Structures are given as C-alpha cells and as structure tokens.
Amino acid sequence: MSHAAITERSPHSPPYKRHRPEQTLLYHIIERHYPALRDVMAVQDKDLPPHVQQEFADYLKCGRLGPCPTSSWLSLLLIH
C-alpha cells in the first residue's frame, strides 16, 4: 500500500489499530515450543525446511516492535 493510499483514507474509515500477535495464544505457544522443537530435531540430525524456519522466525518478529513481515502465513491466522 502506498503512502498516499494511507494518508487519503476516508473520514468514515475506522482508525488504524495495530495487530498484537504477541498477545495471542498461538504466538505464546510458538514462542515457547518452537526452540525446543528445533533442538529435538537437531539431536535427531534433522532440520525443518528453510522456508518453514523462516516462517516461524518472521512470525515471532511480528510480536516485537519494528518491521513485521506481513507475508507470513502464520500472521494470517491472527486476522481470521
């Protein structure tokens, strides 16, 4: 979305409200258990595919202030 599209919102549009994934149960489950899953898999000489690892890393970044990779399919779960 371009900057112009953001600033030219209708006066009838609701105000922007930041999604707060860090306050969801899904976020807390992933934050707590994903590192253990990686460790267990490493002990077994296995790895999650790189794209799966990236999805989890991107999703966990969404709970911190700063850029949030919005393409993550995990973040879409929070919208619905």
N, C-alpha and C positions, 0 to 999 in steps of 0.2 A: 504494500500500500504506500503510495507516495505521500510525502509531507503535505502537499496541497490537499489531498483527499482527507487527511486527518484534520486539518485546520478548517476545512469548509463543511463541517458537519451541520446537519440541520439543527436548528434550535430546539426541535422536538425530540432529538435523539437523547437517549439516556446517557448520563455521564460515564466516562470510561471507568471501569472497575477492574483492577489487576487481579488475574487469577492467582490463587495462592496454593500451588500444588504442595508446598511444604506442610500444609495443614490437613492434608488428606491421609486417610488410612493407607492407600496404595503407596504414596510416597514413603511413609514410615516403614512399611513392610520392605520395600525395595532397598531403602537406605540401610536398614538393619540386617537384611539377609543376603543381599547381593554379594557383599565382600566374602561372606562365608561360602557361598556357592562357588565363587571363583577359586577360593582356597581349596575346597574339596576337589574340584575338578583338576587343579594343578597337581595335587597329590596323586591323582589318578593319571597324570600325564595327558590330560585332555584340556581342551580350550573351547570356549564358546566362539562361534564365528565372529570375526572382527566387526561385522555390521551390527550384530546383537550387542556386543560390548559397547559399541559407540552409542547405540540407542539408550542403553542404561546410563551411560556417562552423561549424555545430553539431557536425559530426563532429570537426573539428580542435580544438574546445573540449574534447572528451572526453579528449584526451590531456594536458590541463593540470589541475592540482588545482583543484577548485571544482565548481560545478554542471555536470552533463553532461546535455544534452538527450537523454533516452532515446528520444524518438520518432523519431530519425533512422534511416532505413532502412539507412544505412551502418553504424551501430553494430550492427545486427542481423547483419551479415556476420561480425562477430567472434565471435558467440555460437555459430555453427554450424560 
